[in-house]
Amino acid sequence: MRIDDLLGGPEPVFSFEFFPPKTPEGEENLLRALRELQPLDPSYVSVTYGAGGTTRTKTVELVTRIKAEFGLEAMAHFTCVGATTDELRGTLDELRAGGIENVLALRGDPPQGQEAWTKTAGGLEFSHQLVGLLRAEYPFTVGAACFPEGHIHATSPEADLQYLKQKVDAGVDFLITQLFFDNQLYHDFVARARAIGIEVPIIPGIWPITSYAQIARVTAMCGATMPEHVLAELDARREDPEAVTEFGVAYATMQCADLLGQGAPGLHFYTLNRSPATRAILSALKLWRPWDATHTGLGAPRRPEALA
């Protein structure tokens, strides 16, 4: 099923993100997570595409397997790194032949060990060009990434937003945000995007905190900030991994409830190929139903401007 057909309905859209494992043990972890998360009935799952396009074959294999074996809608991440335009078309042909209907179009990161992004000879340079190729030649629903705090390499928030509009105008159907931990950043970003004419649904990307060292590394890498009060709570628990996870799950649950109550069209969970944190959060949300004010008395009805 196409993701654009799922968005905008009375129920929010929930999705999980996985990455292609590198070892047999990692593959078993992924399959276990899929089996454990399947009963939560996600709207779709996505599979990432390694830096430099290193997991191209595995990504195609996984999304087709997930759809065929688990009966879950699957979206392939897809970048223009390290491939000519003809090679990009070859991969897209494989995805279409495998019954995949949804693609997340990304410029992609440079290969490991290479700091600057370099266009491949005969390939594409920008993600909006990839979106244009997809829209002109393939029937996929096309998603793209966006950055509430600005892309780490953006020259300014305004320039980053204008580049996003260029991508959307090229044919993007919906957006998924980079992780963030202050919901006001999301609300402000949606308002700024709407103000310049970006009207597609903007889905919050949620990273449940389960490790102090890991979240410190990830936020440093992508430029995401942490509210001072949240950082203080994590610092107080940093020597107790179980306490960090418990706090992280509780915080993410409250964060998600607020987002859904304020009109977010759904949530995209960065699972790291593991299920316990995501399973706990989404189970609580489905019981709580914060998006439905008549059931909970909390929040507000889902606002059309957040779903546009």
Wavefront OBJ file of the C-alpha trace (Angstrom):
o trace
v 0.000 0.000 0.000
v 1.192 3.513 -0.767
v 2.125 5.586 2.283
v 0.461 8.674 0.839
v -2.821 6.730 0.913
v -2.307 5.981 4.620
v -1.632 9.570 5.659
v -4.387 12.028 6.463
v -6.838 9.486 7.826
v -8.465 9.458 11.278
v -5.653 7.336 12.768
v -1.981 8.340 12.981
v 0.601 6.445 10.922
v 3.229 4.504 12.904
v 6.428 3.215 11.311
v 9.678 1.529 12.339
v 13.120 2.008 10.821
v 15.644 -0.823 10.534
v 19.136 -1.136 9.067
v 20.647 -4.044 7.115
v 22.637 -6.236 9.548
v 26.255 -7.135 8.839
v 26.432 -10.487 10.660
v 24.247 -13.601 11.084
v 23.712 -12.590 14.720
v 22.633 -9.138 13.610
v 20.212 -10.647 11.115
v 18.653 -12.775 13.833
v 18.272 -9.668 16.022
v 16.486 -7.925 13.162
v 14.144 -10.837 12.484
v 13.387 -11.118 16.210
v 12.554 -7.410 16.367
v 10.281 -7.730 13.340
v 8.435 -10.672 14.892
v 8.012 -8.833 18.192
v 6.864 -5.576 16.619
v 4.565 -7.157 14.024
v 1.603 -7.539 16.471
v 1.621 -3.745 16.925
v 0.466 -3.512 13.309
v 2.759 -0.751 12.034
v 1.592 1.172 8.999
v 4.933 0.411 7.361
v 8.593 -0.259 8.108
v 11.654 1.172 6.392
v 15.164 -0.142 5.733
v 18.160 2.181 5.529
v 20.746 2.385 2.760
v 24.341 2.360 4.047
v 26.808 5.219 3.613
v 28.116 5.247 0.075
v 25.333 2.892 -1.014
v 27.163 0.000 0.661
v 24.024 -1.960 1.545
v 22.184 -1.551 -1.751
v 21.708 -5.269 -2.409
v 20.846 -6.036 1.221
v 18.348 -3.186 1.423
v 16.501 -4.404 -1.673
v 16.571 -7.968 -0.346
v 15.249 -6.964 3.075
v 12.356 -4.764 1.972
v 11.108 -7.403 -0.442
v 11.482 -10.130 2.207
v 9.704 -8.072 4.879
v 6.775 -7.459 2.566
v 6.537 -11.068 1.369
v 7.328 -12.922 4.603
v 5.904 -10.633 7.286
v 3.071 -9.046 5.322
v 4.243 -5.568 6.331
v 4.383 -2.617 3.982
v 8.055 -1.748 3.430
v 9.824 1.402 2.289
v 13.354 1.372 0.906
v 15.741 4.206 1.709
v 17.499 5.177 -1.513
v 20.479 7.454 -2.155
v 22.360 8.727 -5.173
v 25.822 8.082 -3.701
v 28.262 5.935 -5.629
v 26.015 5.152 -8.588
v 25.409 6.392 -12.103
v 21.888 7.317 -13.155
v 21.589 4.052 -15.062
v 22.661 2.120 -11.958
v 20.076 4.001 -9.914
v 17.420 3.001 -12.421
v 18.590 -0.612 -12.165
v 18.017 -0.640 -8.405
v 14.666 1.090 -8.747
v 13.644 -1.513 -11.309
v 14.494 -4.229 -8.766
v 12.400 -2.548 -6.107
v 9.437 -2.160 -8.455
v 9.722 -5.795 -9.533
v 9.748 -6.815 -5.853
v 6.403 -5.114 -5.244
v 7.813 -2.166 -3.322
v 5.665 0.956 -3.643
v 7.450 3.437 -1.353
v 10.927 4.995 -1.439
v 12.652 7.470 0.886
v 14.815 9.629 -1.403
v 18.051 10.888 0.166
v 21.242 12.396 -1.161
v 23.143 10.092 1.194
v 26.369 10.324 3.170
v 29.824 9.978 1.644
v 31.524 6.576 1.865
v 33.386 5.796 5.094
v 36.694 7.658 5.284
v 35.563 10.359 2.843
v 34.567 13.652 4.460
v 33.310 15.632 1.478
v 30.362 14.515 -0.619
v 31.387 14.035 -4.256
v 29.066 13.445 -7.161
v 29.620 10.171 -9.014
v 30.474 10.657 -12.686
v 27.275 10.029 -14.628
v 25.215 10.232 -11.447
v 23.156 12.795 -9.549
v 24.355 15.505 -7.188
v 21.308 16.550 -5.189
v 18.387 14.770 -3.573
v 15.877 16.942 -5.449
v 17.317 15.466 -8.684
v 16.699 11.979 -7.307
v 13.140 12.957 -6.400
v 12.675 14.277 -9.932
v 13.887 10.990 -11.419
v 11.527 9.003 -9.212
v 8.551 11.215 -9.980
v 9.163 11.247 -13.741
v 9.860 7.552 -14.301
v 8.443 5.464 -11.428
v 5.114 5.027 -9.635
v 6.531 5.072 -6.090
v 5.274 7.178 -3.233
v 8.288 9.386 -2.467
v 9.331 10.421 1.027
v 12.241 12.659 2.035
v 14.107 13.742 5.142
v 13.881 17.097 6.907
v 15.706 18.681 9.810
v 13.879 20.660 12.518
v 17.200 22.059 13.759
v 18.659 22.409 10.269
v 20.961 20.026 8.440
v 24.402 19.867 10.036
v 25.978 21.221 6.813
v 23.349 23.888 6.093
v 24.579 27.456 5.828
v 21.494 28.755 7.653
v 18.034 27.561 8.776
v 16.482 29.649 5.993
v 18.724 28.136 3.309
v 18.000 24.639 4.612
v 14.259 25.269 4.436
v 14.485 26.630 0.897
v 16.386 23.533 -0.176
v 13.679 21.409 1.426
v 11.030 23.258 -0.558
v 12.998 22.531 -3.715
v 12.850 18.817 -2.877
v 9.138 18.942 -2.108
v 8.391 20.863 -5.294
v 10.236 18.159 -7.240
v 7.590 15.658 -6.130
v 7.924 14.594 -2.473
v 4.726 13.160 -0.950
v 5.677 13.288 2.746
v 8.585 14.134 5.056
v 10.208 12.402 8.041
v 12.193 14.499 10.482
v 15.577 13.864 11.956
v 15.443 12.949 15.650
v 14.715 15.751 18.128
v 13.997 15.912 21.857
v 12.192 19.232 22.260
v 8.737 19.144 20.686
v 8.679 22.903 20.256
v 11.408 22.471 17.646
v 9.007 20.299 15.621
v 6.054 22.666 16.006
v 8.161 25.676 15.035
v 9.596 23.811 12.062
v 6.138 22.810 10.791
v 4.979 26.413 11.099
v 8.010 27.704 9.166
v 7.568 25.039 6.488
v 3.881 25.866 6.042
v 4.720 29.571 5.836
v 6.842 29.036 2.696
v 4.352 26.724 1.007
v 5.466 23.222 2.085
v 2.147 21.441 2.498
v 3.003 17.720 2.640
v 2.642 15.753 5.910
v 5.640 16.094 8.237
v 6.150 12.988 10.390
v 8.233 13.303 13.581
v 11.232 10.986 13.825
v 11.543 9.552 17.363
v 14.709 8.112 18.889
v 13.988 6.404 22.242
v 17.012 6.927 24.504
v 18.336 3.568 25.712
v 22.054 4.298 26.148
v 23.833 7.365 27.536
v 26.965 6.897 25.434
v 25.001 6.150 22.290
v 22.744 9.185 22.454
v 25.716 11.455 23.203
v 27.453 10.119 20.103
v 24.405 10.361 17.855
v 23.444 13.908 18.840
v 27.028 15.070 18.343
v 27.100 13.465 14.900
v 23.819 14.916 13.595
v 23.687 18.202 15.504
v 20.500 17.455 17.455
v 20.216 19.238 20.801
v 18.990 17.961 24.153
v 16.881 20.114 26.519
v 18.846 20.980 29.660
v 16.361 19.323 32.009
v 16.449 16.089 30.000
v 20.237 16.124 29.893
v 20.331 16.646 33.671
v 18.109 13.606 34.223
v 20.328 11.501 31.964
v 23.481 12.722 33.712
v 22.020 11.689 37.049
v 21.515 8.147 35.702
v 24.583 7.763 33.484
v 26.161 5.065 35.684
v 22.954 2.995 35.681
v 22.141 1.742 32.156
v 18.786 0.307 33.208
v 17.730 3.613 34.735
v 18.766 5.448 31.541
v 16.576 3.137 29.469
v 13.618 3.476 31.836
v 13.863 7.257 31.731
v 14.348 7.239 27.950
v 11.224 5.151 27.366
v 9.161 7.305 29.747
v 10.372 10.534 28.144
v 9.764 9.295 24.591
v 6.254 8.157 25.540
v 5.397 11.630 26.876
v 7.053 13.259 23.859
v 5.008 11.111 21.474
v 1.750 11.666 23.330
v 2.212 15.428 23.127
v 3.067 15.312 19.418
v 0.038 13.182 18.580
v -2.254 15.253 20.779
v -1.102 18.386 18.967
v -1.804 17.012 15.509
v 1.290 15.164 14.259
v 0.222 12.793 11.444
v 2.131 9.857 12.922
v 5.492 8.770 14.316
v 8.576 7.195 12.774
v 10.629 5.214 15.314
v 14.372 4.731 14.927
v 14.513 1.197 16.373
v 18.209 0.247 15.938
v 16.917 -3.243 15.043
v 15.658 -3.821 18.586
v 12.091 -3.935 19.810
v 11.687 -3.506 23.612
v 11.726 0.312 23.853
v 9.601 0.888 20.755
v 7.211 -1.875 21.751
v 6.681 -0.350 25.198
v 6.156 3.160 23.841
v 3.771 2.265 21.044
v 1.787 -0.156 23.218
v 1.203 2.624 25.743
v 0.239 5.108 23.023
v -2.275 2.747 21.431
v -3.881 2.234 24.846
v -3.760 5.963 25.690
v -4.843 7.253 22.236
v -3.695 10.843 22.857
v -4.672 11.789 19.298
v -8.321 11.164 20.151
v -9.407 13.878 22.596
v -12.859 12.321 22.982
v -11.273 9.152 24.388
v -8.679 10.706 26.680
v -9.735 14.210 27.544
v -6.146 15.187 26.808
v -4.592 17.236 24.053
v -6.669 18.590 21.204
v -8.286 17.224 18.050
v -5.769 16.627 15.294
v -5.308 19.889 13.459
v -5.663 19.895 9.665
v -2.621 22.158 9.234
v -0.379 19.548 10.829
v -1.709 16.862 8.519
v -1.687 18.811 5.265
l 1 2 3 4 5 6 7 8 9 10 11 12 13 14 15 16 17 18 19 20 21 22 23 24 25 26 27 28 29 30 31 32 33 34 35 36 37 38 39 40 41 42 43 44 45 46 47 48 49 50 51 52 53 54 55 56 57 58 59 60 61 62 63 64 65 66 67 68 69 70 71 72 73 74 75 76 77 78 79 80 81 82 83 84 85 86 87 88 89 90 91 92 93 94 95 96 97 98 99 100 101 102 103 104 105 106 107 108 109 110 111 112 113 114 115 116 117 118 119 120 121 122 123 124 125 126 127 128 129 130 131 132 133 134 135 136 137 138 139 140 141 142 143 144 145 146 147 148 149 150 151 152 153 154 155 156 157 158 159 160 161 162 163 164 165 166 167 168 169 170 171 172 173 174 175 176 177 178 179 180 181 182 183 184 185 186 187 188 189 190 191 192 193 194 195 196 197 198 199 200 201 202 203 204 205 206 207 208 209 210 211 212 213 214 215 216 217 218 219 220 221 222 223 224 225 226 227 228 229 230 231 232 233 234 235 236 237 238 239 240 241 242 243 244 245 246 247 248 249 250 251 252 253 254 255 256 257 258 259 260 261 262 263 264 265 266 267 268 269 270 271 272 273 274 275 276 277 278 279 280 281 282 283 284 285 286 287 288 289 290 291 292 293 294 295 296 297 298 299 300 301 302 303 304 305 306 307 308
